[in-house]
Amino acid sequence: MYRCYDSRKLRLFLILDAIALAVWLVCSAAVKAAPQQTEGVFLPVIMYHSITDHGKGDYQLSPAQFEDDLRYLKSHGYETVSVAELVAYTEGNGTLPAQPVMLTFDDGFYNNLSTALPLLERYDMCAVVSVVGRYTEELAPADPHVDRYSYLTWEDVSALLASGRVEIGSHTYDLHRNDERAGCSIRVGEDADAYAQMLCGDLTQLQALCSEKTGCTPTVFAYPYGFICRESIPVLQELGFVCTLTCYEAPNYITRDSTCLYGLSRYNRAPGHSSEEFFGKVLNQAIS
């Protein structure tokens, strides 16, 4: 059965795509001026979004290019690690491979299951997929399982978890917007207590839904659009999040201190560069 593509969804996606790109560029520029930690295990974290042959943009990568990335990492001795492994290491209860790398996906696109997961299985790798609660709860059931634009349903999320290769993260329930508030950040002049209550309410809604529908309560949080504010940290900690993901493009160094998992930097994997070009730059940023 043929399905007509909704052009309104494409326009919305392109608008959000452009906003996210602008924020990513600002974040990347800001981090260049920040002092970098150089002690610990070097961990590059890669940020993917949609894996599809359809559409263009800095947040859509073809399946062939994604497979090239996995092949490149495998052939160069890199092993993917989960957040659970990172937590165990920081608590002194585990080890990390000689060359660890973490793969993450934002927004919760259906093609993360239909296209990315089979490739992760083929190359024996794992990843984190951070979902937006409203997308999964409302948008996905209304128009499911179209590789080009659909989001994961709760059944799809359960399938990812059942694979044993994917951890589910929170991308907020309904703060993946850029209107009167920049993502989940505090607004200028907003009362700190009111902000904490708002953020707690949003995140708790997704935590409860995910637990009810899949039996999993996310412990990883990806900031929408990369907008970060210090007022969010106590809320995230109180709700049990052990790792947060940003859009800053910089090296990470994992130590035996669990606080190093807050604010992990990630390299956005945009198209237009070969795996050799992209990873040649990213993987050589470790500071000796």
C-alpha positions in Angstrom: 0.0 0.0 0.0 1.4 3.4 -1.0 1.6 6.1 1.5 1.5 9.8 0.6 4.3 11.8 2.2 3.1 14.8 4.3 4.9 17.8 3.0 4.0 19.8 6.2 6.1 17.4 8.2 9.0 17.8 5.9 8.8 21.6 6.2 8.7 21.4 10.0 11.6 19.0 10.0 13.7 21.3 7.8 12.9 24.3 10.0 13.9 22.5 13.2 16.9 21.2 11.3 18.1 24.7 10.6 17.5 25.8 14.2 19.4 22.9 15.5 22.3 23.5 13.1 22.6 27.2 14.2 22.6 26.1 17.9 25.2 23.4 17.2 27.5 26.0 15.5 27.2 28.3 18.5 27.9 25.5 20.9 30.9 24.3 18.9 32.3 27.8 18.8 31.8 28.3 22.5 33.6 25.2 23.6 36.8 26.0 21.6 37.5 28.7 24.2 36.9 26.5 27.2 39.7 24.7 29.0 39.8 21.0 28.2 40.4 18.1 30.6 43.1 15.8 29.4 43.3 13.1 32.1 41.4 9.8 31.9 40.3 7.6 29.0 39.7 9.4 25.7 36.1 8.8 24.6 34.8 10.2 21.4 31.0 10.4 21.3 29.2 10.6 17.9 25.8 12.2 17.4 23.5 10.7 14.8 19.9 11.5 14.1 18.0 10.1 11.1 19.5 7.2 8.9 17.8 7.5 5.6 18.4 7.9 1.9 15.6 10.4 1.7 16.0 14.1 2.3 19.0 16.3 2.9 20.5 18.1 5.9 23.1 18.0 8.5 21.0 15.5 10.5 20.3 12.9 7.9 22.9 10.3 7.0 22.5 7.6 4.4 22.5 3.9 5.5 25.5 3.3 3.3 27.5 6.1 4.9 26.5 4.9 8.4 27.7 1.4 7.5 31.0 2.9 6.3 31.3 4.6 9.7 30.8 1.4 11.6 33.2 -0.5 9.2 35.8 2.3 9.7 35.6 2.1 13.5 35.7 -1.7 13.5 38.7 -1.8 11.3 40.6 0.7 13.4 40.1 -1.1 16.6 37.4 1.0 18.2 34.8 -0.7 20.4 31.5 0.8 21.3 30.6 1.3 25.0 27.3 1.7 26.7 26.4 4.2 29.4 26.1 1.3 31.8 29.7 0.4 31.1 30.8 4.0 31.6 29.0 4.2 35.0 30.6 0.9 36.1 34.0 2.2 35.2 33.6 5.6 37.0 32.4 3.7 40.1 35.5 1.5 40.0 33.6 -1.7 39.1 34.6 -2.2 35.5 37.1 -1.6 32.7 36.9 0.1 29.3 38.4 -1.1 26.0 41.6 0.3 24.8 39.8 2.4 22.2 36.2 3.1 23.3 33.7 5.1 21.3 30.0 5.9 22.0 27.3 6.2 19.4 24.2 8.2 20.1 21.0 8.9 18.2 18.7 11.9 19.0 14.9 12.4 18.5 13.9 8.7 18.2 13.4 8.2 14.5 11.9 4.9 13.4 14.8 4.3 11.1 17.0 3.9 14.2 15.2 0.6 14.5 14.5 -0.4 10.9 17.9 0.6 9.5 20.5 1.4 12.1 19.9 -1.6 14.4 20.6 -4.3 11.8 23.9 -2.6 11.1 24.8 -2.3 14.7 24.1 -6.0 15.0 26.2 -6.8 11.9 29.2 -5.0 13.4 28.6 -6.0 17.0 28.1 -2.5 18.3 25.7 -0.7 20.7 24.2 2.8 20.9 22.0 5.2 22.9 18.7 6.4 21.4 17.2 9.4 23.1 13.5 9.8 22.4 11.2 12.8 22.6 8.2 11.7 24.6 5.5 13.5 22.7 6.8 12.3 19.4 6.7 8.7 20.6 3.3 9.1 22.4 1.4 11.1 19.8 3.1 11.5 16.5 4.5 7.9 16.0 1.1 6.1 16.4 -0.6 8.5 14.1 1.8 7.8 11.2 4.1 4.9 12.1 6.9 3.0 10.4 7.8 5.3 7.5 11.6 5.2 7.3 11.8 8.7 5.9 10.2 10.6 8.8 8.3 8.5 11.3 9.2 8.3 15.0 9.5 5.2 17.2 6.4 3.9 18.8 6.5 2.4 22.3 6.5 -1.0 20.7 9.5 0.0 18.6 11.3 1.3 21.7 10.7 -2.1 23.4 12.1 -3.8 20.3 15.3 -1.7 20.6 15.6 -2.6 24.2 15.0 -6.3 23.5 18.0 -6.3 21.1 20.3 -5.8 24.0 22.3 -3.2 21.9 20.4 0.0 22.7 19.9 2.1 25.8 17.0 4.5 25.7 17.7 8.1 26.7 15.4 11.1 27.4 15.2 14.0 25.1 12.4 15.5 27.3 8.7 14.9 26.9 7.8 18.1 25.1 10.6 20.6 25.4 12.2 19.8 22.0 11.0 23.2 20.9 12.5 26.6 20.3 9.7 29.1 21.0 9.4 31.1 24.2 11.9 28.8 25.8 15.2 27.6 24.2 14.9 23.8 24.6 14.8 22.9 28.3 16.8 25.9 29.4 15.7 28.5 32.0 14.3 31.7 30.5 15.7 35.1 31.4 14.1 36.3 34.6 12.4 33.0 35.3 12.1 32.0 38.9 14.5 29.1 39.6 12.0 27.2 41.7 9.3 27.5 39.0 11.8 26.4 36.4 12.8 23.4 38.4 9.1 22.4 38.9 8.5 22.8 35.1 11.5 20.7 34.1 10.8 18.1 36.7 7.2 17.8 35.5 8.2 17.3 31.9 10.9 14.8 32.5 8.9 12.8 35.0 6.1 12.5 32.4 8.5 10.8 30.0 10.1 8.7 32.7 6.7 7.4 33.9 5.5 6.7 30.3 8.7 4.9 29.3 8.6 2.8 32.5 4.9 1.9 32.0 5.2 1.1 28.2 8.6 -0.6 28.1 9.8 -1.4 31.7 12.8 1.0 31.2 13.4 4.2 33.0 16.0 6.3 31.1 19.1 7.4 33.0 20.7 9.2 30.0 19.6 12.8 29.1 20.2 14.6 25.8 19.7 18.3 25.9 17.3 19.5 23.2 19.2 21.6 20.6 22.2 21.6 23.0 20.7 24.4 25.1 22.3 23.9 28.6 21.8 25.7 31.9 23.2 25.0 35.3 19.7 25.1 36.9 18.9 21.9 35.1 21.6 19.8 36.8 20.0 19.4 40.3 16.7 18.3 38.7 18.5 15.8 36.5 20.4 14.4 39.4 17.4 14.2 41.6 15.5 12.2 38.9 18.3 9.7 38.7 20.0 10.7 35.4 23.7 9.6 35.5 24.8 10.9 32.1 24.0 14.0 30.1 24.8 14.6 26.4 25.5 18.0 24.8 26.2 19.3 21.3 29.7 20.6 22.2 32.3 19.2 19.8 35.2 18.4 22.0 37.1 15.3 23.4 35.8 13.6 26.5 38.0 12.0 29.2 36.5 9.4 31.4 37.8 9.1 34.9 36.9 7.2 38.1 34.8 10.2 39.1 31.1 9.8 38.0 30.6 13.5 37.6 32.7 13.3 34.4 29.6 11.8 32.7 27.7 15.0 33.1 28.0 17.2 29.9 29.6 14.7 27.5 30.6 16.4 24.3 29.5 14.9 21.0 30.5 15.3 17.4 27.6 15.7 15.0 27.9 13.3 12.1 26.8 15.3 9.1 26.9 14.1 5.5 29.4 15.4 2.9 32.5 13.8 4.4 33.8 10.3 4.1 34.3 8.2 7.2 38.0 8.6 6.8 37.7 12.4 6.8 35.2 12.6 9.6 36.9 10.2 12.0 40.4 11.2 11.0 39.5 14.6 12.5 37.5 13.4 15.5 39.7 10.5 16.6 42.9 12.5 16.4 41.7 15.1 18.9 42.9 13.2 21.9 45.4 15.3 23.8 48.5 13.4 24.8 
